[in-house]
């Protein structure tokens, strides 16, 4: 059963009610149709024993006041707080609704002769209804279809989930902390099955996190979902996907590695003698010489067939075992993938859009802050780190990296590829041409794949801030973004310090490029990828005055001042801002040590070798040997590990060149 098209003759706002079986009644007339509204109550079947939450979503930039009117005619709650910038949304909640017919209304600030207030009815039961039914032996049922309307609801849900003032630091230690916050998660226990009460222990990394959020929304609303088994890219070629699994066939999980991945170089741990270098590697990862035929290991006993998941949490665990950043970096022209590239426009870059970092990271947009009074506009995004933490951060050149390299795949902004049911009743993903020609989407674009890095960032500046920027405010905003990135590193290093306090022994260090993409404690507590990005971010801030001079036409230059005058002023502001901003970290003995942002930047060369969790935190923050700051250091990485770090590995960081497997 499909959601009604937002262009249907029936009042658009009723589509959730009419197709999902929620007890509600749509108002008639042309007002709702013209407004193109969607109204979604939560839970699926409202009753007086749980809070009633209502979300109104529209693609049009309407302004108005949302109200929830009780059965007796009294206004229980009002909200004029409109979220978003496409789609636009309002939220309201009543903690203890009475049974009867409620009315969700939107009174427009700028009414027309035939449209001033839009009203939708919501039936609240006096008794607890049965939970959403699911066929025996299943844990998921497709009730609805992906289209522009459900995509808008997904975007509004994502935005609400990570909502906070733009300048507020927003982070969580684990993903379940986000979902269990009922003030954020509009879909908490939406199905009436207590589905969000159980502890899962899931710790998604950045790629898992994007998939998990999409899957969670699809599970709640009854939409199809799927994921691919992909390679990470090797031999100068972009990642490719080989198998696709939809949620109607959960038994087909935990597939074998993709063909390219089977022969990829593996992470050889420290047990290999330093002088030994891997020769030819076969699929079991055992080093062989070019002259000696490979020695085949004894046949391994057949593995038992994995059990299909019995609930949503088990399904997510299976998804997390398969997906990784390679799935998001597949070449833009490839349509055997879970994502497609979009144009760089405000309409396309909506909450729920993912960003594929070429160096193996994934972020998701959650909000756009519009340009205001000369202060730059900005996109806010969230990501998950290997240690399980989740952080909201700004889009800027320092943490949304963009570079074209055939071996890395296609970076940039992408949408989840729509999943539809074909005439044979099977689920499939739309091809690129189908997306481009579908009026519900029509947003497939290869533009990003044809942009240089400078073109990409220039275009993003134009999208975020269409009007000329105040150069001082723009640079101050870049410094704030760097400061945010350094504060995030504080959390990462502290997690490593706490781990080492509890864990005896040395964390094994992988070899070669695998230091950036491995598993276990090294992935959780080392910071090579984050430090690589931090070094680039430092370059961006240091070079900001030169960037303003290069793009002088992009900025609102003060009257009577030359470009060189403005550049000199920016350099003075830069020195002042870097000196005034401070961060503190916990030293090995538990004491606090404070650094200015200027000191962090001055230590940039130290961050070329500051990513090893076997080193004390003082070393990881670049403390000079013999200094008071370093006096509390009691732990050092082994000489063998330090030797590897100071070899060609250090050159990767110094030259800002991400290594790839050959």
Secondary structure by P-SEA (a helix, b strand, c coil): cccccccccccccccccccccccccccccccccccbbbbbbccccccccbbbbbbbbbccbbbbbbbbbcccccccccccccccccccbbbbbbccccccbbbbbbbbccccccccbbbbbbbbbccccccccccccccccccccccaaaaaaaaaaaaaacccccccccccccaaaaaacccccccccccccccccccccccccaaaaaaaaaaaaaaaaccccccccccccccccccccccccccccccccccccccccccccccccccccccccccccccccccccccccccccccccccccccccccaaaaaaaaaacccccccccccccccccbbbbccccccccccbbbbcccbbbbbbccccccccccbbbbbbccccccbbbbbbbbccccbbbbbbccccccccccccbbbbccccbbbbbcaaaaaacccccccccccccccaaaaaaaaaaaacccccaaaaaaaaaaaaaaaaaaaaaaaaaaaaaaaaacccccccccccccccccccccccccaaaaaaaaaaaaaaaaaaaaaaaacccccccccccaaaaaaaaaaaaaaaaaacbbbbbccccbbbbbcaaaaaaacccccccccccccccccccccccccccccccccccaaaaaaaacaaaaaaaaccccccc
